[in-house]
Amino acid sequence: MTVTPQTNTTLEGIAEALMGCTSLAICGHVSPDGDCIGSQLALAHALRKLGKRVTCLLAKDEPIDPNLAFLPGADKLVPASSFDGYVDCLVAVDVPTPERLGGADVLRRRAPLTVTVDHHAVPEAMSRLSYTDPDAASTTTLIWRLVEQLGVDYDADIATCAYTGLMTDTGRFQYQNADAAAFALASQMVAQGADPGAISREVYQNRRAASVYLEALAISHLELLDGGCVALSWLSADDFATCGADRADAEPLIDVLRSISGVRVACMLRQQGDVVRGSLRAKDDTDVAAIAREFGGGGHRAAAGLTLEVPLPEAVDQLRARLVRDVGPACEGAGA
């Protein structure tokens, strides 16, 4: 692994600490994805096998992506804002900062023990025990190793949750982080009961018609910049209303932009209430997380997100200018 500033222990050390706890809460980041939910549920299943009382929390009181509802235990997720129980430990997974913990940050501040297991590198740790490996393809791969340190036997529920996180964070094993280690761990998960075909159908072949209609509008707004090496599109609140679509229906659209021949960086912006949320993806070595951080967001080198508290037209202008300024010259240098 790559040693990060916030790493101050090992997975073995975290396992030892968790073994000494009786009641735990596990939370991920706001707007949780497959890796976030998969990490929470995989660890919860393992800890319950050890007789621990475990509650999985949602950082924000909002529905999870319906395509993740099949995960065992997903129906028992509790909004952090409505949880008032006592826990010995709060475990933060796939989330590096207090701000991204949403309503669970109150619990983090009062819990006797706090733990972070993550693959997002930030300058400072937010937990007493922190283990972060940015080279890990997904946080679920770290949870998979933590389960082994706990001495828990893998089962189909743990494997299904862990595989879902690995599959989604590698973009169906298409992103640059789909390395040999990722495939080796995926093989282990399948051997322990994860069904790749069934999981893929639930996550990627379960789109509502509203999502397809929304895709048509996103394509109609498409801008190809810098000779076609940057793809930018956006969706307004009216677009969502026209299609009868919600946030989850827009999730596949960034990969539609990324799939265009010649595109090296894709950006999808979505108006949600008073803010604009953006997704960035890279097909080359462009660090889109660095771009996202300029706007208060973050993520991985090849996949990142951001939130802008400005009107949609202004958000589009800001991202267009930023992408043209920094991505464009690299495209020219590569002869794009």
N, C-alpha and C positions, 0 to 999 in steps of 0.2 A: 504494500500500500504506500501511498504518498503521505508522509507525515504532515499534518495541518496544524496551524496555530491553536485551534480549539481542541485538539485531541490530547487528552490527559490520562488516558487509561487504555486498557485492552478489552476485547470482547470477553475474555476470561474474567477480567476484573468486574465487568458489568454483570456477568452471569452470577458471580459470587454475591454481589450486592443484591441482585433481584431475589436470589434464593433466601435472603434474610428478611424479605418483605412478606406481609400477609395480604394486604390490599393494595392494588395498583390501578392507576388510570393511564391509558395510552392515547395520545393525541398526535395528529399530523397537522398539516397546513390548511389554511383556508382554500376553498375550491379544490378539494382533494382529488388526485388522479389515481390511476390504478396502482402505482407504486406506493402511494401514501396509504390508501385503504388496505391494499394487500399486506403492507408491512404491519399495520396495526393488528389486523385480524390474524395473521400468521403467528405473531408473538403472543397474542391473547390466547389462541388455541393451545400453544405450548405451555404457557404459564398455568392455565386452568388444569392441564394434565398433571401439574405439580401440586394441585390443590389450592392455588391462589385465587383470591377474589379479584376479578379484573373487569374494568369498565372501559369500553372504547368510546372516545369522545369525538365529536365533530367540532372543529375550531369555530365554525359559524353555523347558526341555525338555518340551514338550507339543505334541500334534498341533494343526495349524491347523484352522480351520473347513473341513470337507469340501467346502463349497460354493465354496471358493476354490482347491481343488486343481487346477482346470482351467487356472489361470493358467500361462502358459509359464515354466518355471523353478521352479515351486513344489515340485517333487519333489526339488530339490537344496538346499533350505534346511537349514542345519546348526545344531544347538543350540549356543549360545555356550559353554556349559559344557564341551563336548567339542572346542572349537577351540583348538589350541595353536600355530598358525602365526604367522609374523611378517607384519605389514602396515605399509605406509608411512602408511596413513590409516584411521581409523574414521569412517564417515559415519553419523550418527544421523538417521533420517527419521521424521517424525510423532511424535517423542518429545522432550519438553522438559527432563526432569530425569534425573539419574543413577539414581535409584531405579526409574524405569520402564524403564531399560535392562536390568534384571535381570542375568543372568550376563555380559553384554557390558560392564559397567562396568569390570571388571578390564582388559579390552582398551583401553577408553577412557583409562584412567589411564596405560597404558604406550605407547600409539601416539604416534609422533613428531608426527603431525598429526591433529587432530580437527575435524570439520565437523558442523554441524547445519543441516538444512533442515526447516522445520516451520511449522505455523499455529496453535500453541498458545502464547499469550503467558504468560510467567512473568517474575519480576523479574530473574533473572540468567542469563547464558549458561553452558552447561556445556562448550562447545567453543571452541577457539581461533578458528575462523571460524564465525559463526552468522548465519543469515538466517531471520527469522520474520515472516510476514505473516498476522495473524489475520483479515484480510479475504478471504483466499483460501478458496474453497469446499472445497478439499481440498489435502492436501500434494502429491498427484499433479499438480495444476495447476502447482505450483512446480517439480516435477521436469520437467514438460513444457517449461517455459521454460528450465530448466537444460540440458536436452538440446540445445536450440537453441543456447545459449551454448557448448556443447561442440563445435558444428559437426558433430553427428552427424545423418545423415538418419533421419527417423522411419520406422518399419516397423510391421507389423501387431502384432508382439509388444509393442513399446513402447506402441503405441496401446491395445491390449487391456488391459494392466496399468494404464495411466493412466486410461482410461475407467472401469474397475471401481472404482478409488478414488474418482473423482468421483461416480459413480452412487450408491455406497453412503454416502458422507459427506453427500450431499444428500438421502438417503432417497428414492431414485428420482426426484430432482428435485422433491421435495415440500416440503423444509424451507425456512426463511427464507433460507438461504445460496444457494439456487438462483437466482442473479441473472443479469443479461444476460451478464456475463463468463463465468460457468459454462457457459451454453448456447453461447457463442461457442467456448469451448475444446472442449466436447463435440463440436461440429460439426467442428472440426479433427481430433480424434481419430478420428471416424467416417470422415472423408475419407482418413485414413492407414491404415485397415484394421480399426478396432474395429467389431464387429458387435453393435449394441445388443440385438437380439432374442436372439441366442445367449447373450450375457453375462447378460441378465436371466433367461433360463431356468436357467442354471447357478446363479445366486445366489439367486433368489427363487422359482423354481418347481421346486425340487429337495428339498423337505422330506421327511424320513422320517416314517413313520406315528407314530413315538414322539413327534415334535414336535407333531403334532396332538393326540395324547392328553394331552400336557403342557399344551397350550393350554386344554383342557377343565378341567383342575385349576386352572390360573391364573384362569380365569373364575369358578370356584366359590369362590375366595378373594377375589374382587374387592371392594374397598371404594370407594364413591363418596363423597367428602368435600366439605364446603362447598357443598352444593347441586348436586353433580355436576361441579364444575369441576376437581376433583383425583381421579385414578384411582390407586389403590394396590393392588398384589397381591404375592403371594410364593409361592415354591416351596421345599419342604423337601427334604432329602436323600432322605427316604422317597418323596416324589413322583417324583423322578427314577428311583429304583429301581423303583417300581411301573410306570412307563411304559417302562422299559428305555432311558431317555433319557440324554444327556450334555449338557455345557455348550452345545455348538453348537445343540442342539435348542431351547434356550430363547431364542436370539438374536432370532427374529421377534416374540416376545411383547410387547415394549415397544410396538411399533407397533400391536398389537391394542388395547392400552389407549388409546394416543394417538388411535386412530380413532373412539372413542366420541363421539357428538355432545355438545357442551357441555363436554367435558374440555379444560382449558387446560394442565395439567401432569400427566404420567403418571410413575409410579414402579414399577419391577419389581424385586423383591428375590429373590435365588437363593442358597440355602445350598450352599456348595461346600467340603467338608471342614470345617476349623475356622473358616472365615470366611464372611461374607455379602457377596456382590457385588450392587451395585445399578446400575440404569440409570435415567436421568432424561431426559425429553423435554418440550419446551414447544411449544405451538402459538401462543402469543402472545409478548410481549416479556419474559416472565419469564426471568431469568438463572439457569438451573439449574446452570451451572458454579459460581456463587457458593455455591449450596447444597451441591454436591458438595465444594467446597474446605473447607467447615466440617467435613467428615468425612474429610479427607485425600485426597480425590479431585480431579477436575478435568475439563476438556473444553472444550466450546464453550457459548456462551450458550443455544443451543436443544437441545443434546445433551451429556450428561455422564455420568460414571461414578464409582463410589466403592466402597470396601471397608471393611467393619466387622468387627473382631475381637471380636464379641460373639455370644451365642446368637441364633438367628433371631427368637424372640418379642421380644427386647429391640431388635433392629434394626428390626423393624416398628414398635414403639412410638416409637422415636426419630425415624424418618422421618415417621410419621403426625403427631407433635407438631410437627416442623419445618415440614411442608407446611401444616398447619392454621394455624400461627402466622403465617407470612409470605405464603403464597400466598392463603390464605382472605380476608384483608382486601382484597386487590386484586380478588378476585372479587366481593366485596360492593360495592366501589366501582364496578365495571363493571356492576353489576346482574345478576350471574350467579345 
